[in-house]
């Protein structure tokens, strides 16, 4: 006998979060997240659950709905907060901005509460709808593959324990237990792409389970390609914030493998939550094939004999906000220790570089210009990677193991 929806979700929670004594859960009050809230509350037992709702403020009733979601959590003994988003500009893609804002707000809340992960209520229907949306955009295998059950982004682990369960199953489960939920009117607004896709699938009688299976099959193909890419890069090295890749094996690899390696290398350098755009990656690959140095999404890739050096683009490092002792991670790349009061970290830059013995550090000019500088009142007082004797320590926030993980995880 096949397991019911709640049993499958509990099994996924055991597999994905069974060793976590405390967890966050994102809830909206809608059917999917309400089902997850009740199932997770029953599963948690001796664990601590904390819930949060992001109020995007895009509809008049959103604050009331956030309050109702909180009441549902509180009734189960789960502490709850509302995180409010204020949109800064009317330009741009509203849905993409709202999605990123939601993740950033939830990540900040989780980190303030020392939560190692947050549960999300995506279902099998979301997998099928996402596949259809990305098909329409001409996505590659990574875009078409099934959502991962977990991923690390925005400084946090996100867990999706309901990908094997359909939306209708969850509603049947809740109706049988007289559990209510909020029907978001936005789910009927055809201004949104996902709503249009959902309606088209319903009109055509598309089987979401079959589409989810297609996405799962593509995930297996994606994982095989990722392992091939990792094998190509088994001799990669990381030193002082620079990634050094084996150029020969990469040149001989198929185009898709080269693309994966370049994308992972750029994300390793920048710490970006999303990969560069496919067109930009293709342009960079063409340049590398001709032996040219290229920049991509804040990273610089430079062929050097049988090696490919990947460094931070100096101009991008210069744009990184300065940090002080209260925020010891700079440029999403360096952990800074030993700052004194009044000191800040920013990039060395080309202007100050000429007054430093940077050649003695064994770095090239662009590499050195993107390293951390310690300043007081705007004046350079130390460049720890380029000078000896600094009390400040700069440690890379990622190592070669992180690069290998980026190659095989999505």
C-alpha positions as CSV (number, residue, x, y, z in Angstrom):
1,X,0.0,0.0,0.0
2,X,1.4,3.4,-1.0
3,X,2.0,5.9,1.8
4,X,-0.4,8.8,2.2
5,X,0.5,12.4,1.6
6,X,1.3,13.2,5.2
7,X,3.4,10.0,5.6
8,X,5.5,10.9,2.5
9,X,6.1,14.4,3.8
10,X,7.1,13.1,7.3
11,X,9.5,10.6,5.6
12,X,11.0,13.5,3.6
13,X,11.4,15.6,6.8
14,X,13.2,12.7,8.4
15,X,15.5,12.4,5.5
16,X,16.2,16.1,5.0
17,X,16.0,17.5,8.5
18,X,16.0,14.6,10.9
19,X,19.2,15.7,12.5
20,X,18.1,19.4,13.0
21,X,16.9,20.2,16.5
22,X,15.5,23.6,15.4
23,X,13.9,24.6,12.1
24,X,12.1,27.5,10.5
25,X,9.0,27.2,8.3
26,X,7.7,29.8,5.8
27,X,4.0,30.1,5.8
28,X,1.5,32.2,3.8
29,X,-1.8,30.9,5.1
30,X,-2.4,29.2,1.7
31,X,-3.3,25.6,1.3
32,X,0.2,24.2,0.7
33,X,2.0,26.0,3.5
34,X,-0.8,25.4,5.9
35,X,-0.6,21.7,5.2
36,X,3.1,21.8,5.8
37,X,2.7,23.7,9.0
38,X,0.3,21.1,10.5
39,X,2.3,18.1,9.3
40,X,5.6,19.6,10.4
41,X,4.1,20.5,13.8
42,X,3.1,16.9,14.4
43,X,6.5,15.6,13.1
44,X,8.6,17.9,15.1
45,X,7.8,16.5,18.6
46,X,10.9,17.4,20.7
47,X,12.2,19.8,18.0
48,X,11.7,23.5,18.0
49,X,9.8,25.1,15.1
50,X,9.6,28.8,14.3
51,X,7.4,30.3,11.6
52,X,7.5,33.4,9.6
53,X,5.2,35.0,7.0
54,X,6.4,37.6,4.5
55,X,3.9,40.3,3.8
56,X,4.7,41.8,0.5
57,X,2.0,44.5,0.9
58,X,0.9,44.0,-2.7
59,X,-2.8,43.5,-1.9
60,X,-5.1,45.3,0.6
61,X,-5.8,42.1,2.5
62,X,-2.2,40.9,2.8
63,X,-1.7,42.2,6.4
64,X,-4.9,40.4,7.6
65,X,-3.8,37.2,5.9
66,X,-0.4,37.4,7.5
67,X,-2.1,37.8,10.8
68,X,-4.3,34.8,10.2
69,X,-1.3,32.7,9.2
70,X,0.3,33.7,12.5
71,X,-2.7,32.7,14.5
72,X,-2.7,29.3,12.9
73,X,0.9,28.8,13.9
74,X,0.4,30.1,17.4
75,X,-2.5,27.7,17.8
76,X,-0.1,24.9,17.2
77,X,2.4,26.3,19.8
78,X,4.8,27.6,17.1
79,X,6.1,31.2,17.5
80,X,5.5,33.4,14.5
81,X,6.6,36.7,13.1
82,X,5.5,38.8,10.1
83,X,8.3,40.1,7.9
84,X,7.2,43.1,5.8
85,X,8.6,44.1,2.4
86,X,8.6,47.6,1.0
87,X,9.3,47.8,-2.7
88,X,11.8,50.5,-3.5
89,X,11.0,51.1,-7.1
90,X,8.2,50.4,-9.5
91,X,10.5,49.3,-12.3
92,X,11.6,45.7,-13.0
93,X,10.0,42.3,-12.7
94,X,7.6,42.4,-9.7
95,X,7.4,38.7,-9.2
96,X,11.2,38.2,-9.4
97,X,11.7,41.0,-6.9
98,X,9.1,39.7,-4.6
99,X,10.6,36.2,-4.7
100,X,14.1,37.4,-3.9
101,X,12.8,39.8,-1.2
102,X,10.9,36.9,0.4
103,X,14.1,34.7,0.5
104,X,16.3,37.6,1.8
105,X,13.8,38.5,4.6
106,X,13.4,34.9,5.6
107,X,17.2,34.3,5.5
108,X,17.8,37.3,7.8
109,X,15.1,36.1,10.2
110,X,16.5,32.6,10.3
111,X,20.1,33.8,10.9
112,X,19.0,36.1,13.7
113,X,17.4,33.1,15.3
114,X,20.2,30.6,14.6
115,X,18.0,28.5,12.4
116,X,20.0,26.1,10.2
117,X,17.2,25.7,7.6
118,X,13.8,26.9,6.5
119,X,11.0,24.6,5.2
120,X,9.2,25.7,2.1
121,X,5.8,24.4,0.8
122,X,6.5,23.7,-2.8
123,X,4.6,20.7,-4.2
124,X,4.6,18.4,-7.2
125,X,2.3,20.9,-9.0
126,X,4.9,23.6,-8.6
127,X,7.4,21.3,-10.2
128,X,5.1,20.7,-13.2
129,X,4.3,24.4,-13.6
130,X,7.9,25.5,-13.3
131,X,8.8,23.0,-16.1
132,X,6.2,24.4,-18.4
133,X,7.2,28.0,-17.7
134,X,10.9,27.3,-18.4
135,X,10.1,25.3,-21.5
136,X,8.4,28.5,-22.8
137,X,11.7,30.4,-22.1
138,X,13.9,27.9,-23.9
139,X,15.7,26.8,-20.7
140,X,18.4,24.1,-20.6
141,X,18.6,21.0,-18.6
142,X,19.2,22.8,-15.3
143,X,16.2,25.0,-15.7
144,X,13.9,22.1,-16.7
145,X,15.1,19.7,-14.1
146,X,13.1,19.0,-11.0
147,X,13.4,21.4,-8.1
148,X,16.0,20.1,-5.6
149,X,14.7,18.9,-2.3
150,X,17.3,21.2,-0.7
151,X,19.6,23.9,-1.8
152,X,21.8,26.5,-0.2
153,X,21.2,30.1,-1.2
154,X,21.1,33.6,0.5
155,X,23.2,32.2,3.3
156,X,20.8,29.5,4.3
157,X,19.6,26.0,3.6
158,X,16.1,25.7,2.1
159,X,14.2,22.4,2.4
160,X,11.2,21.4,0.2
161,X,9.8,18.2,1.8
162,X,6.5,18.2,-0.3
163,X,7.8,17.8,-3.8
164,X,6.4,14.3,-4.0
165,X,2.9,15.3,-3.1
166,X,0.2,16.9,-5.2
167,X,-1.8,20.0,-4.3
168,X,-5.1,18.2,-4.4
169,X,-3.9,15.5,-2.0
170,X,-3.0,18.1,0.5
171,X,-6.4,19.8,0.3
172,X,-8.1,16.4,0.7
173,X,-5.9,15.7,3.8
174,X,-6.9,19.1,5.3
175,X,-10.6,18.8,4.5
176,X,-10.7,15.4,6.2
177,X,-9.3,17.1,9.4
178,X,-11.4,20.3,9.1
179,X,-8.3,22.5,8.7
180,X,-9.0,25.8,6.9
181,X,-6.7,27.8,4.7
182,X,-6.7,31.1,2.8
183,X,-7.3,31.2,-1.0
184,X,-5.1,33.9,-2.3
185,X,-7.0,35.9,-5.0
186,X,-3.6,36.4,-6.8
187,X,-3.9,32.7,-7.8
188,X,-6.7,33.8,-10.2
189,X,-4.8,36.8,-11.6
190,X,-3.8,36.0,-15.2
191,X,-1.4,38.9,-15.2
192,X,1.0,36.4,-13.6
193,X,2.8,33.9,-15.8
194,X,2.4,31.0,-13.3
195,X,-1.4,31.5,-13.1
196,X,-1.7,31.5,-16.9
197,X,0.4,28.3,-17.1
198,X,-1.7,26.7,-14.4
199,X,-5.0,27.5,-16.2
200,X,-3.6,26.3,-19.6
201,X,-2.5,23.0,-18.0
202,X,-6.0,22.6,-16.5
203,X,-7.7,23.4,-19.8
204,X,-5.5,20.9,-21.6
205,X,-5.9,18.2,-19.0
206,X,-2.1,18.0,-18.5
207,X,-1.1,15.4,-15.9
208,X,1.1,17.1,-13.3
209,X,2.4,13.8,-12.1
210,X,3.7,12.9,-15.6
211,X,5.3,16.4,-16.0
212,X,6.9,16.0,-12.6
213,X,8.3,12.6,-13.7
214,X,9.8,14.3,-16.8
215,X,11.4,16.9,-14.5
216,X,12.8,14.0,-12.3
217,X,14.2,12.3,-15.3
218,X,15.9,15.5,-16.4
219,X,17.3,15.8,-12.8
220,X,19.0,12.5,-13.3
221,X,20.6,13.7,-16.5
222,X,21.7,16.9,-14.8
223,X,23.3,15.0,-12.0
224,X,25.2,12.8,-14.4
225,X,26.5,15.9,-16.2
226,X,27.4,17.5,-12.9
227,X,29.5,14.5,-11.9
228,X,31.3,14.5,-15.2
229,X,32.1,18.2,-14.7
230,X,33.4,17.5,-11.2
231,X,35.7,14.7,-12.6
232,X,37.1,17.1,-15.2
233,X,38.0,19.5,-12.3
234,X,39.3,17.0,-9.9
235,X,42.8,18.7,-10.0
236,X,41.4,22.2,-9.4
237,X,43.0,24.3,-6.7
238,X,42.1,27.3,-4.7
239,X,44.5,29.7,-3.2
240,X,44.1,33.2,-1.7
241,X,40.7,33.7,-3.2
242,X,41.7,32.5,-6.7
243,X,40.4,29.4,-8.4
244,X,42.9,27.5,-10.7
245,X,41.4,25.1,-13.1
246,X,42.9,22.5,-15.5
247,X,42.6,24.2,-18.9
248,X,43.4,21.3,-21.1
249,X,40.7,18.9,-19.8
250,X,38.2,21.7,-19.9
251,X,39.0,22.6,-23.5
252,X,38.5,19.0,-24.6
253,X,35.2,18.6,-22.7
254,X,31.8,19.0,-24.4
255,X,30.2,22.4,-24.5
256,X,27.7,21.7,-21.8
257,X,30.4,20.6,-19.4
258,X,32.5,23.7,-20.1
259,X,29.4,25.8,-19.4
260,X,28.8,24.1,-16.1
261,X,32.4,24.6,-15.0
262,X,32.5,28.2,-15.9
263,X,29.2,28.9,-14.1
264,X,30.3,27.2,-11.0
265,X,33.7,29.0,-11.1
266,X,32.0,32.4,-11.3
267,X,29.6,31.6,-8.5
268,X,32.5,30.4,-6.4
269,X,34.3,33.7,-6.9
270,X,31.3,35.9,-6.4
271,X,29.1,33.9,-4.0
272,X,26.1,34.8,-6.2
273,X,22.9,33.0,-5.4
274,X,22.0,32.7,-9.1
275,X,24.1,31.7,-12.2
276,X,25.1,34.2,-14.9
277,X,22.7,34.5,-17.9
278,X,23.1,31.8,-20.5
279,X,23.9,34.2,-23.3
280,X,26.6,35.9,-21.3
281,X,28.1,32.5,-20.5
282,X,28.1,31.5,-24.2
283,X,29.9,34.7,-25.1
284,X,32.5,34.1,-22.4
285,X,33.1,30.5,-23.6
286,X,33.7,31.7,-27.1
287,X,36.3,34.1,-25.8
288,X,38.0,31.5,-23.7
289,X,38.1,29.1,-26.7
290,X,40.1,31.8,-28.5
291,X,42.5,32.2,-25.6
292,X,41.2,35.5,-24.5
293,X,40.7,36.8,-21.0
294,X,37.0,37.4,-20.3
295,X,34.9,38.9,-17.5
296,X,31.6,37.3,-16.5
297,X,29.2,38.4,-13.8
298,X,31.9,39.9,-11.6
299,X,34.6,37.3,-12.2
300,X,37.6,37.4,-14.5
301,X,38.7,34.2,-16.3
302,X,42.2,34.2,-17.7
303,X,43.9,31.4,-19.7
304,X,47.5,30.8,-18.6
305,X,49.2,27.9,-20.4
306,X,47.5,24.8,-19.1
307,X,45.7,26.6,-16.4
308,X,42.6,28.8,-16.2
309,X,42.8,31.4,-13.5
310,X,39.5,32.7,-12.1
311,X,39.7,35.8,-10.0
312,X,37.4,38.6,-8.8
313,X,37.0,41.3,-11.3
314,X,38.7,44.4,-9.7
315,X,35.9,46.8,-10.7
316,X,33.4,44.5,-9.1
317,X,35.4,44.3,-5.9
318,X,35.6,48.1,-5.9
319,X,31.8,48.2,-5.9
320,X,31.5,45.9,-3.0
321,X,30.2,47.8,0.1
322,X,32.8,48.4,2.8
323,X,32.3,46.5,6.1
324,X,33.5,47.1,9.7
325,X,34.1,44.9,12.7
326,X,30.3,44.4,13.1
327,X,30.1,42.8,9.7
328,X,33.3,40.7,9.3
329,X,32.5,39.2,5.8
330,X,33.5,41.5,2.9
331,X,32.6,41.1,-0.7
332,X,30.8,37.8,0.1
333,X,34.3,36.3,-0.2
334,X,36.5,37.1,2.8
335,X,36.1,36.6,6.5
336,X,37.9,39.4,8.3
337,X,39.3,39.0,11.8
338,X,41.2,41.4,14.0
339,X,39.7,44.8,12.9
340,X,40.1,47.6,15.4
341,X,37.5,50.2,16.2
342,X,37.1,52.7,13.3
343,X,38.6,50.4,10.7
344,X,36.7,49.3,7.6
345,X,37.4,46.8,4.8
346,X,37.1,47.6,1.1
347,X,39.1,46.7,-2.1
348,X,42.7,47.7,-2.5
349,X,42.0,49.1,-5.9
350,X,44.5,50.2,-8.6
351,X,45.1,53.6,-7.2
352,X,46.5,52.4,-3.9
353,X,48.1,49.3,-5.4
354,X,51.0,51.3,-6.9
355,X,52.2,52.1,-3.3
356,X,52.2,48.5,-2.2
357,X,54.7,45.7,-2.8
358,X,52.1,43.6,-4.5
359,X,54.5,41.7,-6.8
360,X,56.1,40.1,-3.7
361,X,52.8,38.4,-2.9
362,X,52.9,36.4,-6.1
363,X,49.7,37.8,-7.5
364,X,49.1,39.6,-10.7
365,X,47.9,43.2,-10.8
366,X,44.2,42.6,-11.2
367,X,44.2,39.8,-8.6
368,X,46.0,42.1,-6.1
369,X,43.7,45.0,-6.8
370,X,40.6,43.0,-5.7
371,X,42.1,41.9,-2.4
372,X,40.9,43.3,1.0
373,X,42.3,46.6,2.2
374,X,42.0,48.0,5.8
375,X,41.2,51.7,6.0
376,X,40.8,54.3,8.7
377,X,39.0,57.5,7.8
378,X,39.3,56.6,4.2
379,X,43.1,56.1,4.4
380,X,44.8,52.8,3.6
381,X,46.5,51.4,6.7
382,X,47.0,47.7,5.7
383,X,46.6,45.3,2.8
384,X,46.9,41.9,4.7
385,X,47.3,39.7,1.6
386,X,50.0,42.0,0.1
387,X,52.0,43.0,3.1
388,X,53.5,41.2,6.1
389,X,52.9,42.2,9.7
390,X,49.2,43.1,9.6
391,X,47.2,42.3,12.7
392,X,44.1,41.7,10.5
393,X,43.5,38.2,9.1
394,X,41.7,37.7,5.8
395,X,40.4,34.1,5.2
396,X,38.6,33.0,2.0
397,X,35.0,32.2,2.8
398,X,35.1,29.3,0.3
399,X,37.6,26.5,-0.4
400,X,38.0,23.9,-3.2
401,X,35.5,21.6,-1.5
402,X,32.9,24.4,-1.9
403,X,33.7,24.6,-5.6
404,X,33.2,20.8,-6.0
405,X,29.9,21.1,-4.2
406,X,28.8,23.9,-6.5
407,X,29.5,21.6,-9.5
408,X,27.3,18.8,-8.3
409,X,24.5,20.7,-6.3
410,X,21.9,23.0,-7.8
